[in-house]
């Protein structure tokens, strides 16, 4: 007889509350609230960043725009033969014996004579104080002009020369009558004379091409300081970095990503490349000082040494960006090329590189743009030195002393005269324009070479 096992009675399940999908549950409300908070945090972060960027750009443009304009004095100038060519032979060798002191006397005499001719009140100023309205750079410029054309001696020319830095600052609102009372380089009477000169049309303010062409100037003549040497030095450096760094970086990336065997040596190389990308730039400056200058004996403050230091610093960035671009190409492209009989070399150069080219170009240009703004390594190799002579044309010019745009900004910002602070902001604007151009170029090249698959 078989025992029958009783079947347990079914336990009734509690009825689940039915809820419409059109009504958000409490959990859904919490998720939506969290998502909304995250969006708000993101918008606040972006807004704060944009506001800070706008403040920075506004400050730079406000303080630097005036550097592109310069005060100048225009008046008839008699080039006295008795002072500039005492022997009267019009020989350049003899006229070089006349220093800028003689030319300063000629300028001051002609300037005072023009004021007297126009009946402009001088308010008890001495001839010396009136002559101080003329830039200390003007005698040197006039001397170079006369020595280049000795036939000018004995004639009267319409001269347009730089005004002194304090007079230029007065036109720009940087110097006032209150500050002039505490300034040993200008007094209120000279500023009142400057107002009369501006009314008479003798003192004007116009576009300052010299800001782009002149070399650096001493602390006594900030109105003559320019970016000429810095622009040439930066151009030489970027050209050398482009020639030395980009081919090596791209070639190394191709080898490491496509041809190098995967072993401990390549792993060590990859780790070191990543570590070098994180090394502070000042370390590369110390390395350049020790190896290129102290050991190899290369000329200090030259564009060549600066380019080598910047290349060492930029190379890891270019390698990492290039490898990432090559790695982003789908493996199916390689498999398809190999499947139809292409060699490894043909696969890489005919299929992989064209598809990776947008990323390679973008990473390279951004790396060069970052290198253009580096300052710390260049300071250690001496490029902060005062350089007022233009480097010669390449190839000799890459060994001549030079400076660079970011170093010039640092040099001007560290000087006490407010005119140099103004010029440092103007130089920052020029540097930002170059960086924007390079970034826009990277975007355009990326779009030009971009291919879809």
TORKOL-4160 file (C-alpha; in steps of 0.2 Angstrom, whole numbers, padded with zeros to 4 digits, m for minus):
453
<pt num="1" X="0000" Y="0000" Z="0000"/>
<pt num="2" X="0007" Y="0016" Z="m0005"/>
<pt num="3" X="0007" Y="0031" Z="0007"/>
<pt num="4" X="m0001" Y="0047" Z="m0001"/>
<pt num="5" X="0009" Y="0063" Z="0003"/>
<pt num="6" X="m0003" Y="0077" Z="0006"/>
<pt num="7" X="0000" Y="0092" Z="m0006"/>
<pt num="8" X="0002" Y="0108" Z="0004"/>
<pt num="9" X="m0011" Y="0121" Z="0001"/>
<pt num="10" X="m0006" Y="0135" Z="m0011"/>
<pt num="11" X="0000" Y="0150" Z="m0001"/>
<pt num="12" X="m0009" Y="0165" Z="m0009"/>
<pt num="13" X="0004" Y="0179" Z="m0016"/>
<pt num="14" X="0001" Y="0197" Z="m0010"/>
<pt num="15" X="m0007" Y="0207" Z="m0024"/>
<pt num="16" X="0005" Y="0219" Z="m0032"/>
<pt num="17" X="0000" Y="0237" Z="m0033"/>
<pt num="18" X="m0003" Y="0241" Z="m0051"/>
<pt num="19" X="0005" Y="0258" Z="m0056"/>
<pt num="20" X="0004" Y="0266" Z="m0073"/>
<pt num="21" X="0020" Y="0269" Z="m0083"/>
<pt num="22" X="0014" Y="0287" Z="m0086"/>
<pt num="23" X="0016" Y="0291" Z="m0068"/>
<pt num="24" X="0035" Y="0292" Z="m0061"/>
<pt num="25" X="0039" Y="0281" Z="m0046"/>
<pt num="26" X="0048" Y="0287" Z="m0031"/>
<pt num="27" X="0064" Y="0279" Z="m0037"/>
<pt num="28" X="0062" Y="0287" Z="m0055"/>
<pt num="29" X="0060" Y="0304" Z="m0047"/>
<pt num="30" X="0076" Y="0301" Z="m0037"/>
<pt num="31" X="0085" Y="0296" Z="m0053"/>
<pt num="32" X="0079" Y="0311" Z="m0062"/>
<pt num="33" X="0083" Y="0323" Z="m0048"/>
<pt num="34" X="0101" Y="0316" Z="m0048"/>
<pt num="35" X="0103" Y="0318" Z="m0066"/>
<pt num="36" X="0096" Y="0336" Z="m0065"/>
<pt num="37" X="0109" Y="0340" Z="m0052"/>
<pt num="38" X="0123" Y="0333" Z="m0062"/>
<pt num="39" X="0118" Y="0343" Z="m0077"/>
<pt num="40" X="0117" Y="0359" Z="m0066"/>
<pt num="41" X="0134" Y="0355" Z="m0059"/>
<pt num="42" X="0141" Y="0353" Z="m0076"/>
<pt num="43" X="0133" Y="0370" Z="m0082"/>
<pt num="44" X="0140" Y="0379" Z="m0067"/>
<pt num="45" X="0157" Y="0372" Z="m0070"/>
<pt num="46" X="0157" Y="0377" Z="m0088"/>
<pt num="47" X="0150" Y="0394" Z="m0084"/>
<pt num="48" X="0163" Y="0398" Z="m0071"/>
<pt num="49" X="0177" Y="0392" Z="m0083"/>
<pt num="50" X="0170" Y="0404" Z="m0097"/>
<pt num="51" X="0168" Y="0418" Z="m0085"/>
<pt num="52" X="0186" Y="0416" Z="m0079"/>
<pt num="53" X="0192" Y="0415" Z="m0097"/>
<pt num="54" X="0182" Y="0430" Z="m0101"/>
<pt num="55" X="0190" Y="0440" Z="m0087"/>
<pt num="56" X="0207" Y="0434" Z="m0091"/>
<pt num="57" X="0205" Y="0439" Z="m0110"/>
<pt num="58" X="0197" Y="0456" Z="m0105"/>
<pt num="59" X="0211" Y="0460" Z="m0094"/>
<pt num="60" X="0225" Y="0456" Z="m0106"/>
<pt num="61" X="0216" Y="0465" Z="m0121"/>
<pt num="62" X="0212" Y="0480" Z="m0110"/>
<pt num="63" X="0230" Y="0482" Z="m0104"/>
<pt num="64" X="0239" Y="0476" Z="m0120"/>
<pt num="65" X="0229" Y="0485" Z="m0134"/>
<pt num="66" X="0238" Y="0501" Z="m0131"/>
<pt num="67" X="0255" Y="0493" Z="m0135"/>
<pt num="68" X="0250" Y="0492" Z="m0153"/>
<pt num="69" X="0249" Y="0511" Z="m0153"/>
<pt num="70" X="0264" Y="0523" Z="m0150"/>
<pt num="71" X="0265" Y="0542" Z="m0147"/>
<pt num="72" X="0276" Y="0551" Z="m0160"/>
<pt num="73" X="0283" Y="0569" Z="m0163"/>
<pt num="74" X="0283" Y="0577" Z="m0180"/>
<pt num="75" X="0292" Y="0593" Z="m0184"/>
<pt num="76" X="0305" Y="0600" Z="m0197"/>
<pt num="77" X="0322" Y="0594" Z="m0192"/>
<pt num="78" X="0338" Y="0603" Z="m0199"/>
<pt num="79" X="0353" Y="0592" Z="m0200"/>
<pt num="80" X="0366" Y="0604" Z="m0195"/>
<pt num="81" X="0383" Y="0600" Z="m0205"/>
<pt num="82" X="0393" Y="0609" Z="m0191"/>
<pt num="83" X="0388" Y="0596" Z="m0178"/>
<pt num="84" X="0385" Y="0580" Z="m0189"/>
<pt num="85" X="0400" Y="0583" Z="m0201"/>
<pt num="86" X="0412" Y="0595" Z="m0193"/>
<pt num="87" X="0426" Y="0592" Z="m0207"/>
<pt num="88" X="0413" Y="0594" Z="m0221"/>
<pt num="89" X="0419" Y="0579" Z="m0231"/>
<pt num="90" X="0403" Y="0569" Z="m0230"/>
<pt num="91" X="0413" Y="0553" Z="m0227"/>
<pt num="92" X="0404" Y="0540" Z="m0217"/>
<pt num="93" X="0421" Y="0535" Z="m0208"/>
<pt num="94" X="0423" Y="0553" Z="m0201"/>
<pt num="95" X="0404" Y="0555" Z="m0197"/>
<pt num="96" X="0404" Y="0539" Z="m0187"/>
<pt num="97" X="0414" Y="0549" Z="m0174"/>
<pt num="98" X="0399" Y="0559" Z="m0170"/>
<pt num="99" X="0390" Y="0550" Z="m0156"/>
<pt num="100" X="0371" Y="0550" Z="m0151"/>
<pt num="101" X="0375" Y="0565" Z="m0140"/>
<pt num="102" X="0377" Y="0576" Z="m0155"/>
<pt num="103" X="0362" Y="0570" Z="m0163"/>
<pt num="104" X="0352" Y="0573" Z="m0147"/>
<pt num="105" X="0357" Y="0591" Z="m0147"/>
<pt num="106" X="0352" Y="0593" Z="m0165"/>
<pt num="107" X="0335" Y="0585" Z="m0161"/>
<pt num="108" X="0332" Y="0596" Z="m0145"/>
<pt num="109" X="0337" Y="0612" Z="m0154"/>
<pt num="110" X="0325" Y="0609" Z="m0169"/>
<pt num="111" X="0311" Y="0604" Z="m0157"/>
<pt num="112" X="0313" Y="0620" Z="m0147"/>
<pt num="113" X="0314" Y="0630" Z="m0162"/>
<pt num="114" X="0298" Y="0623" Z="m0169"/>
<pt num="115" X="0289" Y="0627" Z="m0152"/>
<pt num="116" X="0295" Y="0645" Z="m0153"/>
<pt num="117" X="0290" Y="0647" Z="m0171"/>
<pt num="118" X="0272" Y="0641" Z="m0167"/>
<pt num="119" X="0271" Y="0651" Z="m0152"/>
<pt num="120" X="0268" Y="0637" Z="m0140"/>
<pt num="121" X="0269" Y="0642" Z="m0122"/>
<pt num="122" X="0283" Y="0633" Z="m0113"/>
<pt num="123" X="0278" Y="0637" Z="m0095"/>
<pt num="124" X="0296" Y="0640" Z="m0089"/>
<pt num="125" X="0303" Y="0624" Z="m0095"/>
<pt num="126" X="0321" Y="0623" Z="m0099"/>
<pt num="127" X="0327" Y="0617" Z="m0116"/>
<pt num="128" X="0333" Y="0602" Z="m0107"/>
<pt num="129" X="0316" Y="0598" Z="m0100"/>
<pt num="130" X="0308" Y="0601" Z="m0117"/>
<pt num="131" X="0321" Y="0589" Z="m0125"/>
<pt num="132" X="0316" Y="0576" Z="m0113"/>
<pt num="133" X="0299" Y="0574" Z="m0122"/>
<pt num="134" X="0309" Y="0566" Z="m0136"/>
<pt num="135" X="0313" Y="0547" Z="m0134"/>
<pt num="136" X="0331" Y="0542" Z="m0130"/>
<pt num="137" X="0330" Y="0530" Z="m0144"/>
<pt num="138" X="0327" Y="0544" Z="m0157"/>
<pt num="139" X="0346" Y="0550" Z="m0158"/>
<pt num="140" X="0351" Y="0532" Z="m0162"/>
<pt num="141" X="0338" Y="0530" Z="m0175"/>
<pt num="142" X="0343" Y="0547" Z="m0183"/>
<pt num="143" X="0361" Y="0543" Z="m0183"/>
<pt num="144" X="0358" Y="0526" Z="m0192"/>
<pt num="145" X="0347" Y="0536" Z="m0205"/>
<pt num="146" X="0361" Y="0549" Z="m0208"/>
<pt num="147" X="0375" Y="0537" Z="m0209"/>
<pt num="148" X="0365" Y="0526" Z="m0222"/>
<pt num="149" X="0363" Y="0542" Z="m0232"/>
<pt num="150" X="0376" Y="0555" Z="m0229"/>
<pt num="151" X="0368" Y="0567" Z="m0242"/>
<pt num="152" X="0355" Y="0571" Z="m0229"/>
<pt num="153" X="0367" Y="0582" Z="m0219"/>
<pt num="154" X="0364" Y="0600" Z="m0221"/>
<pt num="155" X="0346" Y="0598" Z="m0227"/>
<pt num="156" X="0330" Y="0600" Z="m0218"/>
<pt num="157" X="0319" Y="0585" Z="m0217"/>
<pt num="158" X="0301" Y="0581" Z="m0210"/>
<pt num="159" X="0306" Y="0570" Z="m0195"/>
<pt num="160" X="0294" Y="0559" Z="m0186"/>
<pt num="161" X="0302" Y="0552" Z="m0170"/>
<pt num="162" X="0296" Y="0543" Z="m0155"/>
<pt num="163" X="0290" Y="0552" Z="m0140"/>
<pt num="164" X="0297" Y="0548" Z="m0122"/>
<pt num="165" X="0289" Y="0534" Z="m0113"/>
<pt num="166" X="0280" Y="0545" Z="m0100"/>
<pt num="167" X="0273" Y="0556" Z="m0114"/>
<pt num="168" X="0266" Y="0540" Z="m0123"/>
<pt num="169" X="0259" Y="0534" Z="m0106"/>
<pt num="170" X="0250" Y="0551" Z="m0104"/>
<pt num="171" X="0241" Y="0550" Z="m0120"/>
<pt num="172" X="0236" Y="0532" Z="m0116"/>
<pt num="173" X="0230" Y="0537" Z="m0098"/>
<pt num="174" X="0243" Y="0528" Z="m0089"/>
<pt num="175" X="0252" Y="0544" Z="m0083"/>
<pt num="176" X="0242" Y="0558" Z="m0075"/>
<pt num="177" X="0246" Y="0575" Z="m0067"/>
<pt num="178" X="0245" Y="0567" Z="m0050"/>
<pt num="179" X="0257" Y="0553" Z="m0054"/>
<pt num="180" X="0269" Y="0566" Z="m0062"/>
<pt num="181" X="0271" Y="0575" Z="m0046"/>
<pt num="182" X="0279" Y="0559" Z="m0039"/>
<pt num="183" X="0288" Y="0554" Z="m0054"/>
<pt num="184" X="0307" Y="0559" Z="m0057"/>
<pt num="185" X="0306" Y="0556" Z="m0076"/>
<pt num="186" X="0292" Y="0568" Z="m0080"/>
<pt num="187" X="0283" Y="0583" Z="m0072"/>
<pt num="188" X="0266" Y="0591" Z="m0073"/>
<pt num="189" X="0273" Y="0606" Z="m0084"/>
<pt num="190" X="0279" Y="0594" Z="m0097"/>
<pt num="191" X="0262" Y="0585" Z="m0097"/>
<pt num="192" X="0254" Y="0602" Z="m0100"/>
<pt num="193" X="0266" Y="0605" Z="m0114"/>
<pt num="194" X="0261" Y="0588" Z="m0121"/>
<pt num="195" X="0243" Y="0593" Z="m0121"/>
<pt num="196" X="0247" Y="0609" Z="m0132"/>
<pt num="197" X="0258" Y="0599" Z="m0144"/>
<pt num="198" X="0243" Y="0587" Z="m0146"/>
<pt num="199" X="0232" Y="0601" Z="m0150"/>
<pt num="200" X="0244" Y="0608" Z="m0162"/>
<pt num="201" X="0246" Y="0591" Z="m0171"/>
<pt num="202" X="0264" Y="0589" Z="m0167"/>
<pt num="203" X="0261" Y="0575" Z="m0155"/>
<pt num="204" X="0251" Y="0561" Z="m0162"/>
<pt num="205" X="0247" Y="0543" Z="m0158"/>
<pt num="206" X="0247" Y="0530" Z="m0172"/>
<pt num="207" X="0249" Y="0512" Z="m0176"/>
<pt num="208" X="0266" Y="0505" Z="m0169"/>
<pt num="209" X="0274" Y="0494" Z="m0182"/>
<pt num="210" X="0290" Y="0495" Z="m0172"/>
<pt num="211" X="0281" Y="0483" Z="m0159"/>
<pt num="212" X="0283" Y="0469" Z="m0172"/>
<pt num="213" X="0300" Y="0474" Z="m0179"/>
<pt num="214" X="0311" Y="0482" Z="m0166"/>
<pt num="215" X="0322" Y="0472" Z="m0154"/>
<pt num="216" X="0321" Y="0473" Z="m0136"/>
<pt num="217" X="0326" Y="0490" Z="m0128"/>
<pt num="218" X="0334" Y="0495" Z="m0111"/>
<pt num="219" X="0324" Y="0501" Z="m0096"/>
<pt num="220" X="0328" Y="0519" Z="m0101"/>
<pt num="221" X="0318" Y="0518" Z="m0118"/>
<pt num="222" X="0303" Y="0506" Z="m0116"/>
<pt num="223" X="0294" Y="0515" Z="m0130"/>
<pt num="224" X="0306" Y="0508" Z="m0142"/>
<pt num="225" X="0305" Y="0489" Z="m0136"/>
<pt num="226" X="0298" Y="0477" Z="m0149"/>
<pt num="227" X="0296" Y="0459" Z="m0153"/>
<pt num="228" X="0307" Y="0458" Z="m0168"/>
<pt num="229" X="0321" Y="0447" Z="m0161"/>
<pt num="230" X="0308" Y="0436" Z="m0151"/>
<pt num="231" X="0297" Y="0433" Z="m0167"/>
<pt num="232" X="0313" Y="0427" Z="m0177"/>
<pt num="233" X="0319" Y="0417" Z="m0162"/>
<pt num="234" X="0302" Y="0408" Z="m0160"/>
<pt num="235" X="0301" Y="0405" Z="m0179"/>
<pt num="236" X="0318" Y="0397" Z="m0179"/>
<pt num="237" X="0314" Y="0386" Z="m0164"/>
<pt num="238" X="0298" Y="0380" Z="m0171"/>
<pt num="239" X="0306" Y="0376" Z="m0188"/>
<pt num="240" X="0319" Y="0366" Z="m0180"/>
<pt num="241" X="0307" Y="0357" Z="m0169"/>
<pt num="242" X="0296" Y="0353" Z="m0184"/>
<pt num="243" X="0311" Y="0346" Z="m0193"/>
<pt num="244" X="0319" Y="0336" Z="m0179"/>
<pt num="245" X="0304" Y="0331" Z="m0168"/>
<pt num="246" X="0290" Y="0327" Z="m0179"/>
<pt num="247" X="0299" Y="0314" Z="m0191"/>
<pt num="248" X="0307" Y="0305" Z="m0176"/>
<pt num="249" X="0291" Y="0305" Z="m0166"/>
<pt num="250" X="0280" Y="0298" Z="m0180"/>
<pt num="251" X="0292" Y="0285" Z="m0185"/>
<pt num="252" X="0295" Y="0279" Z="m0167"/>
<pt num="253" X="0276" Y="0278" Z="m0165"/>
<pt num="254" X="0274" Y="0268" Z="m0181"/>
<pt num="255" X="0287" Y="0256" Z="m0176"/>
<pt num="256" X="0281" Y="0253" Z="m0158"/>
<pt num="257" X="0263" Y="0251" Z="m0163"/>
<pt num="258" X="0265" Y="0241" Z="m0179"/>
<pt num="259" X="0282" Y="0232" Z="m0180"/>
<pt num="260" X="0290" Y="0231" Z="m0163"/>
<pt num="261" X="0288" Y="0214" Z="m0154"/>
<pt num="262" X="0279" Y="0214" Z="m0137"/>
<pt num="263" X="0292" Y="0210" Z="m0124"/>
<pt num="264" X="0300" Y="0218" Z="m0109"/>
<pt num="265" X="0311" Y="0230" Z="m0118"/>
<pt num="266" X="0296" Y="0238" Z="m0128"/>
<pt num="267" X="0286" Y="0238" Z="m0112"/>
<pt num="268" X="0300" Y="0247" Z="m0103"/>
<pt num="269" X="0301" Y="0260" Z="m0118"/>
<pt num="270" X="0283" Y="0263" Z="m0117"/>
<pt num="271" X="0283" Y="0266" Z="m0099"/>
<pt num="272" X="0298" Y="0278" Z="m0100"/>
<pt num="273" X="0289" Y="0287" Z="m0114"/>
<pt num="274" X="0274" Y="0290" Z="m0103"/>
<pt num="275" X="0285" Y="0295" Z="m0089"/>
<pt num="276" X="0294" Y="0308" Z="m0099"/>
<pt num="277" X="0277" Y="0315" Z="m0104"/>
<pt num="278" X="0274" Y="0319" Z="m0086"/>
<pt num="279" X="0291" Y="0326" Z="m0082"/>
<pt num="280" X="0290" Y="0345" Z="m0077"/>
<pt num="281" X="0297" Y="0356" Z="m0091"/>
<pt num="282" X="0310" Y="0364" Z="m0080"/>
<pt num="283" X="0319" Y="0347" Z="m0079"/>
<pt num="284" X="0321" Y="0347" Z="m0098"/>
<pt num="285" X="0329" Y="0364" Z="m0096"/>
<pt num="286" X="0342" Y="0357" Z="m0083"/>
<pt num="287" X="0345" Y="0343" Z="m0095"/>
<pt num="288" X="0348" Y="0355" Z="m0109"/>
<pt num="289" X="0360" Y="0366" Z="m0099"/>
<pt num="290" X="0370" Y="0351" Z="m0093"/>
<pt num="291" X="0371" Y="0341" Z="m0110"/>
<pt num="292" X="0370" Y="0354" Z="m0124"/>
<pt num="293" X="0379" Y="0369" Z="m0116"/>
<pt num="294" X="0390" Y="0363" Z="m0102"/>
<pt num="295" X="0395" Y="0346" Z="m0111"/>
<pt num="296" X="0393" Y="0349" Z="m0129"/>
<pt num="297" X="0398" Y="0367" Z="m0129"/>
<pt num="298" X="0384" Y="0374" Z="m0140"/>
<pt num="299" X="0382" Y="0393" Z="m0139"/>
<pt num="300" X="0371" Y="0399" Z="m0125"/>
<pt num="301" X="0354" Y="0407" Z="m0129"/>
<pt num="302" X="0354" Y="0401" Z="m0147"/>
<pt num="303" X="0339" Y="0395" Z="m0156"/>
<pt num="304" X="0347" Y="0378" Z="m0159"/>
<pt num="305" X="0349" Y="0374" Z="m0141"/>
<pt num="306" X="0331" Y="0380" Z="m0137"/>
<pt num="307" X="0324" Y="0369" Z="m0151"/>
<pt num="308" X="0333" Y="0354" Z="m0145"/>
<pt num="309" X="0327" Y="0356" Z="m0127"/>
<pt num="310" X="0309" Y="0359" Z="m0134"/>
<pt num="311" X="0310" Y="0344" Z="m0145"/>
<pt num="312" X="0315" Y="0333" Z="m0130"/>
<pt num="313" X="0300" Y="0339" Z="m0121"/>
<pt num="314" X="0288" Y="0338" Z="m0136"/>
<pt num="315" X="0293" Y="0321" Z="m0142"/>
<pt num="316" X="0284" Y="0310" Z="m0129"/>
<pt num="317" X="0268" Y="0320" Z="m0132"/>
<pt num="318" X="0269" Y="0317" Z="m0151"/>
<pt num="319" X="0273" Y="0299" Z="m0149"/>
<pt num="320" X="0258" Y="0296" Z="m0137"/>
<pt num="321" X="0246" Y="0306" Z="m0149"/>
<pt num="322" X="0252" Y="0297" Z="m0164"/>
<pt num="323" X="0251" Y="0280" Z="m0156"/>
<pt num="324" X="0233" Y="0283" Z="m0150"/>
<pt num="325" X="0228" Y="0288" Z="m0168"/>
<pt num="326" X="0236" Y="0273" Z="m0176"/>
<pt num="327" X="0228" Y="0262" Z="m0162"/>
<pt num="328" X="0211" Y="0269" Z="m0166"/>
<pt num="329" X="0211" Y="0262" Z="m0184"/>
<pt num="330" X="0200" Y="0246" Z="m0183"/>
<pt num="331" X="0209" Y="0230" Z="m0184"/>
<pt num="332" X="0197" Y="0225" Z="m0199"/>
<pt num="333" X="0207" Y="0237" Z="m0210"/>
<pt num="334" X="0223" Y="0228" Z="m0207"/>
<pt num="335" X="0215" Y="0211" Z="m0209"/>
<pt num="336" X="0207" Y="0215" Z="m0225"/>
<pt num="337" X="0223" Y="0222" Z="m0232"/>
<pt num="338" X="0233" Y="0207" Z="m0227"/>
<pt num="339" X="0219" Y="0196" Z="m0233"/>
<pt num="340" X="0221" Y="0202" Z="m0251"/>
<pt num="341" X="0240" Y="0200" Z="m0251"/>
<pt num="342" X="0247" Y="0216" Z="m0245"/>
<pt num="343" X="0263" Y="0216" Z="m0235"/>
<pt num="344" X="0264" Y="0223" Z="m0218"/>
<pt num="345" X="0273" Y="0238" Z="m0224"/>
<pt num="346" X="0260" Y="0241" Z="m0238"/>
<pt num="347" X="0246" Y="0238" Z="m0225"/>
<pt num="348" X="0253" Y="0251" Z="m0213"/>
<pt num="349" X="0258" Y="0265" Z="m0226"/>
<pt num="350" X="0244" Y="0263" Z="m0238"/>
<pt num="351" X="0229" Y="0259" Z="m0227"/>
<pt num="352" X="0233" Y="0262" Z="m0208"/>
<pt num="353" X="0242" Y="0279" Z="m0209"/>
<pt num="354" X="0230" Y="0288" Z="m0221"/>
<pt num="355" X="0216" Y="0284" Z="m0209"/>
<pt num="356" X="0226" Y="0289" Z="m0194"/>
<pt num="357" X="0233" Y="0305" Z="m0202"/>
<pt num="358" X="0220" Y="0317" Z="m0195"/>
<pt num="359" X="0224" Y="0312" Z="m0177"/>
<pt num="360" X="0242" Y="0312" Z="m0181"/>
<pt num="361" X="0242" Y="0330" Z="m0188"/>
<pt num="362" X="0231" Y="0336" Z="m0174"/>
<pt num="363" X="0242" Y="0329" Z="m0160"/>
<pt num="364" X="0257" Y="0336" Z="m0169"/>
<pt num="365" X="0251" Y="0353" Z="m0171"/>
<pt num="366" X="0244" Y="0354" Z="m0153"/>
<pt num="367" X="0261" Y="0348" Z="m0147"/>
<pt num="368" X="0270" Y="0361" Z="m0156"/>
<pt num="369" X="0257" Y="0374" Z="m0150"/>
<pt num="370" X="0261" Y="0369" Z="m0132"/>
<pt num="371" X="0279" Y="0370" Z="m0135"/>
<pt num="372" X="0278" Y="0387" Z="m0142"/>
<pt num="373" X="0272" Y="0393" Z="m0125"/>
<pt num="374" X="0285" Y="0385" Z="m0115"/>
<pt num="375" X="0296" Y="0397" Z="m0104"/>
<pt num="376" X="0304" Y="0388" Z="m0090"/>
<pt num="377" X="0317" Y="0377" Z="m0100"/>
<pt num="378" X="0322" Y="0392" Z="m0111"/>
<pt num="379" X="0326" Y="0402" Z="m0095"/>
<pt num="380" X="0339" Y="0390" Z="m0090"/>
<pt num="381" X="0348" Y="0389" Z="m0106"/>
<pt num="382" X="0350" Y="0408" Z="m0106"/>
<pt num="383" X="0337" Y="0414" Z="m0118"/>
<pt num="384" X="0331" Y="0427" Z="m0105"/>
<pt num="385" X="0346" Y="0437" Z="m0109"/>
<pt num="386" X="0345" Y="0455" Z="m0116"/>
<pt num="387" X="0346" Y="0453" Z="m0135"/>
<pt num="388" X="0345" Y="0468" Z="m0146"/>
<pt num="389" X="0353" Y="0461" Z="m0162"/>
<pt num="390" X="0344" Y="0452" Z="m0175"/>
<pt num="391" X="0350" Y="0434" Z="m0178"/>
<pt num="392" X="0357" Y="0432" Z="m0196"/>
<pt num="393" X="0348" Y="0421" Z="m0209"/>
<pt num="394" X="0349" Y="0402" Z="m0207"/>
<pt num="395" X="0359" Y="0391" Z="m0206"/>
<pt num="396" X="0371" Y="0403" Z="m0196"/>
<pt num="397" X="0357" Y="0412" Z="m0188"/>
<pt num="398" X="0352" Y="0397" Z="m0178"/>
<pt num="399" X="0368" Y="0398" Z="m0168"/>
<pt num="400" X="0366" Y="0417" Z="m0164"/>
<pt num="401" X="0359" Y="0423" Z="m0148"/>
<pt num="402" X="0340" Y="0425" Z="m0148"/>
<pt num="403" X="0325" Y="0425" Z="m0137"/>
<pt num="404" X="0307" Y="0418" Z="m0139"/>
<pt num="405" X="0290" Y="0425" Z="m0137"/>
<pt num="406" X="0286" Y="0418" Z="m0120"/>
<pt num="407" X="0303" Y="0422" Z="m0113"/>
<pt num="408" X="0300" Y="0440" Z="m0119"/>
<pt num="409" X="0284" Y="0441" Z="m0110"/>
<pt num="410" X="0292" Y="0435" Z="m0094"/>
<pt num="411" X="0307" Y="0448" Z="m0097"/>
<pt num="412" X="0295" Y="0463" Z="m0099"/>
<pt num="413" X="0283" Y="0458" Z="m0085"/>
<pt num="414" X="0298" Y="0457" Z="m0073"/>
<pt num="415" X="0303" Y="0475" Z="m0076"/>
<pt num="416" X="0297" Y="0489" Z="m0065"/>
<pt num="417" X="0292" Y="0502" Z="m0079"/>
<pt num="418" X="0273" Y="0501" Z="m0082"/>
<pt num="419" X="0277" Y="0503" Z="m0101"/>
<pt num="420" X="0285" Y="0486" Z="m0101"/>
<pt num="421" X="0269" Y="0479" Z="m0092"/>
<pt num="422" X="0259" Y="0486" Z="m0106"/>
<pt num="423" X="0270" Y="0478" Z="m0119"/>
<pt num="424" X="0270" Y="0461" Z="m0110"/>
<pt num="425" X="0251" Y="0461" Z="m0112"/>
<pt num="426" X="0253" Y="0465" Z="m0130"/>
<pt num="427" X="0265" Y="0451" Z="m0132"/>
<pt num="428" X="0253" Y="0439" Z="m0124"/>
<pt num="429" X="0240" Y="0444" Z="m0137"/>
<pt num="430" X="0252" Y="0441" Z="m0151"/>
<pt num="431" X="0256" Y="0424" Z="m0143"/>
<pt num="432" X="0238" Y="0420" Z="m0141"/>
<pt num="433" X="0235" Y="0424" Z="m0160"/>
<pt num="434" X="0248" Y="0411" Z="m0165"/>
<pt num="435" X="0241" Y="0398" Z="m0154"/>
<pt num="436" X="0223" Y="0401" Z="m0160"/>
<pt num="437" X="0230" Y="0400" Z="m0178"/>
<pt num="438" X="0239" Y="0383" Z="m0174"/>
<pt num="439" X="0223" Y="0376" Z="m0166"/>
<pt num="440" X="0212" Y="0381" Z="m0180"/>
<pt num="441" X="0224" Y="0374" Z="m0192"/>
<pt num="442" X="0224" Y="0358" Z="m0183"/>
<pt num="443" X="0205" Y="0357" Z="m0184"/>
<pt num="444" X="0205" Y="0361" Z="m0203"/>
<pt num="445" X="0218" Y="0348" Z="m0206"/>
<pt num="446" X="0208" Y="0335" Z="m0196"/>
<pt num="447" X="0193" Y="0339" Z="m0207"/>
<pt num="448" X="0203" Y="0339" Z="m0223"/>
<pt num="449" X="0211" Y="0322" Z="m0220"/>
<pt num="450" X="0196" Y="0314" Z="m0211"/>
<pt num="451" X="0190" Y="0298" Z="m0219"/>
<pt num="452" X="0175" Y="0288" Z="m0213"/>
<pt num="453" X="0173" Y="0269" Z="m0214"/>
